[in-house]
C-alpha cells in the first residue's frame, strides 16, 4: 500500500470515529462551562481527560481557599478536613464526582454551592 493510499484510508475512516461510543468517563464540551454541580462532577469523574481533571481540581481548590478566607474572617468553620494527610486532590475529585452523580439536585445547583454542600457532609466539624 502506498503512502497516499494509507492516508486516504485513514481520512475515509475519520467520519466513522465520530460514531464510535465515547468512553464512559468522557465529558461533554459544555461541562467546562460549569453551569451546575453536576457538570463539575462530570469533570471530576473524567479520570482520563487531563484538562477536565485539572479544571475540576483547580475549581475545587479555588472554592476551598476562598471559603477558608471567608470562614476564618468570620471565625466559623463550615467543614473540617482531617489533618492526617489522607485527603488528596484526586480523592476529593473522585468523591465529589460520586456525590454529584448520586445527587439529583446537583443538576440545578451552582457548582460552588454543590462543592460546599458536599464538603460539609464529607468533612463535618466535630
N, C-alpha and C positions, 0 to 999 in steps of 0.2 A: 504494500500500500504506500503510495507516495505521501509526502508531507501535506500536499494540498488536499488529497483525499481524506487524510486523517483530520485535518482542520475542518473540512466540510462535514464530516461525520459528527464531530463534536458540536458544531454550530447547529446542525439539524436536530441534535438531541437536546439542546438547551430548552426549547419550549416544553419538553416532557418533564424537565426538572421542576417546572412551576406546578405541575400536577402531583408531584411526589408529596406524601404526607410530611408535615413538619414534625420535628422531634417533640416528644411530649412536653418538654420544658421550654419550647420556643415561645418567644414573646412577640406580641404584635407591635408594630412601629408606634401605634397610638399609646401603648403602655408608657412610653417615655414622656408623655405629656403629664403624667401624674395628676390626673383629674380626681382620682379617688384612691382609697386604701387598697382596693382590690388590684388596681394596676401596679401599685408599689409592691404588693405581694407577688404579682407575676414576675416582676423584675427580680425580686429577691429569690425566687424559686428557679430562676434560669441559670442553673449551675454550669452550663457550658457556654453561655453567652457572656463574655468578659465585660462588654460595655454595659449590659444590664446589671450584672453583679456590682460593678463599680458605681453605677448610678444608685442602686439600692443602698449599698453600704455608705456611700457618701451622703446620701439624703438622711439616712438614719443617724449617722454620726453628727450631722449638722443639727438635726432636731434635738438630739441628746445634749449637745453642747449649749444650744440656745436655752433649753429647759433648765439645764444646770445653772446657767447665769441668772435666769429669772427666779428660780426657786431659791437660790442662795440669797438673792436680794430680799426675798420675802421671808426667808428663814423657815421654809417648809419644803420638805422633800415629797415629791409625788410618787416616786418609785425609788427603790434602793437596789442597785446592782451589787451582788456579792463580791467581796474583795478577795475571794480565794483564787482568782485567776482563771476560773473555768469558763468564763464568758468571753467569746471571741466574736469578731465581726461576722465571720462565717456562720457561727452558731446562732447569732441573733437574726441574721438574714433568713436562715433556714426555718427558725422557729416563727418568725413574723410571717413568712410565706405560708406556713401551715395554718396559722391563726386566720390570716386573710382569706384563705381558701375555704375554711370551715365557718366563717362568719358572714352570713348573708348581708348584714348591714354594712360591711366593708365596701360594697359596690356604690353606696351613696355617701360614704363618709370621706371627708377630706383626708388626704394622706397623713398630715400632721396629727389630726385627731385620732386616726387609726393607730399611728405609732404610739401615741400617748396612752390610748386605751389598752393596747396590747402590753405596753411596758408596766402599767400599773397592776395588771393581772399577773404578768410573768415574774415581776420583781417587786412584790409588795414590801413595804417597810413594816417591820415587826417591832 
